[in-house]
Amino acid sequence: MSNIFKQVNGGIANFVAQPAVGATLVLVARVLASAIFIIAGYGKLGAGYAGTEGYMASMGVPTALLPLVIALEIGGGLSLLLGFQTRLVSFMLAIFCIAAALIFHEGASQHIMFMKNFAMAGGLLAFTVFGGGRASLDGETAKRSS
């Protein structure tokens, strides 16, 4: 049975090793990962600002941080989308996700949101390690260790 899995994994590895395939998959991953930040940041503008401010205050977080949160979500999301400073932005967003999970999503009723933030942080840390790919403004290819 393990031989079948080795063959399947080897086939996938060979498929994604093709430059066009790998670049496309990393681009799709950046689009998917960035969307939540851009949408969330945009949602905090206008009518969403006061509600977010109230929620932050109720959790003991200084509301003066809200403009920085919005800037990180929109700016970081767009940067990730475009593959600009991907490693830096991904690392910052990963820290943000972990902090948000610990501050805003503790308790049994928030378990899924807590885990979602940790899962997003994991994906973002992968971008921190491997970069934004060939189809990015950074133009990076993954660096593999031997």
C-alpha positions, 0 to 999 in steps of 0.5 A, a space after each residue: 500500500 505504501 508503494 502506491 502512495 509513494 508513486 502518487 506522491 512522486 507523480 504529484 511532485 513531478 507534475 508540480 515541478 514543471 515550472 508553469 504548473 508550479 508557478 500557477 499553483 503558487 499564484 492560485 495559493 496567493 490569490 486564495 490566501 490574500 482574499 480573506 485579508 483584503 475582504 476583512 480589511 475592506 469590511 472594516 471601513 465605513 459602516 464596519 469601522 464602529 462595530 470593529 472598534 466596539 468589538 476590539 474595546 470589548 476584548 480590551 484591545 486599544 481601538 487606536 490599533 484599528 487603522 493599523 489592522 486595516 492597513 495590514 489586512 488590506 496592504 498586506 493582502 494586496 502585497 501577498 496577492 501581487 507577490 510583493 515582499 511576500 516573505 516579509 508580509 506573510 510573516 507579519 500576517 502569520 503573526 497577526 493571525 496567531 495574535 488574533 486567534 489568541 485575543 479574539 477567538 478563545 473559548 469553545 464557541 470560537 474553536 473553529 475560528 481559532 483553528 482557522 487562524 492557526 491554519 492560515 498562519 501555517 500557510 502564510 509561514 509556508 510563503 515565508 519559507 518558499 516566497 511568492 513564486 515565479 509569477 510574483 513581483 518578487 519573482 522568487 522561485 522556491 529554494 529547496 534545502 538539500 
